[in-house]
Amino acid sequence: MNILSTFFLALAMSADAFAAAIGKGAMLHKPRLVEALRTGIIFGAIEAITPLVGWCLGRVAADYVTAWDHWIAFAILLVLGARMIWSGLKPDTENQNRPHSHSFILLAITALGTSIDAMSVGVSLALLNVDILPVAAMIGVVTCIMVTIGVMLGRVLGSASRHSVEVIGGVILISIGSVILYQHLSASAG
């Protein structure tokens, strides 16, 4: 993966965390930069760790699925992208008016929930034999920045924009999966 692909993957992986951060910021009364940075660091660290875990799991299975790796990566990214689009298109069911505590545990659980897709991407990258450390670092840094910005924008933007961010992230994931599939199919044809 080149630096541009890595950046766009990191941007897509941070989209759901960014969306969650907008919601968290919208629930706070005048969020401060310190709270936004704290939230960003927690989300970024967890978002960087989960693709490493997924990559390790994928490396164990890589020898068994090399003939199908591009199809598997495409399918995983397609499903994750579709899930993000679906989540972005469905209406909120929770009451956004209730105040929520921003304890470390609550933020870590939220971050873990938004980073499951990064674990699946880690599995996909292991199957494609991608060096995971720079990718995981980029995902963590971009997520930290995006979540920090998201918390600060949350109060201003409100919860309505969360949906568009998830749809855009889903489209990016599906596009990356399509490029991976195209590159492998065109390489094997040529």
HUNORNOR-V838808 format. One line per field, one symbol per residue. ss: DSSP state (H for helix, E for strand, C for the rest). phi: phi as a letter, one per 40 degrees, with the letter a starting at -180 (. if undefined). psi: psi as a letter, one per 30 degrees, with the letter a starting at -180 (. if undefined). Layout:
ss=???
phi=???
psi=???
This chain:
ss=CCHHHHHHHHHHHHHHHHHHHHHHHHHCCCCCHHHHHHHHHHHHHHHHHHHHHHHHHHHHHHHHHHHHHHHHHHHHHHHHHHHHHHHHHCCCCCCCCCCCCCCHHHHHHHHHHHHHHHHHHHHHHHHCCCCHHHHHHHHHHHHHHHHHHHHHHHHHHCCCHHHHHHHHHHHHHHHHHHHHHHHHHHHHHC
phi=.ccccccccccccccccccccccccccccfcccccccdcccccccccccccccccccccccdccbccbdccccccccccccccccdccccccbccccccbcbcdccccccccccbdcccccdcdccccfccccccccccccccdcccdcdcccdcccgcccdccccccdccccccccccdcccccccccc
psi=kleeeeeeeeeeffeeeeeeeeeeeffljikleeeeeeeeeeeeeefeeefeeeeeeeeefeffgefgeeeeeeeeeeeeeeeeeeeffklkfljffkkkkhleeeeeeeeeefgeeeeeeeeeeefghkjfeeeeeeeeeeeeeeeeeeeefeeefafefeeeeeeeeeeeeeeeeeeeeeeeeeeff.
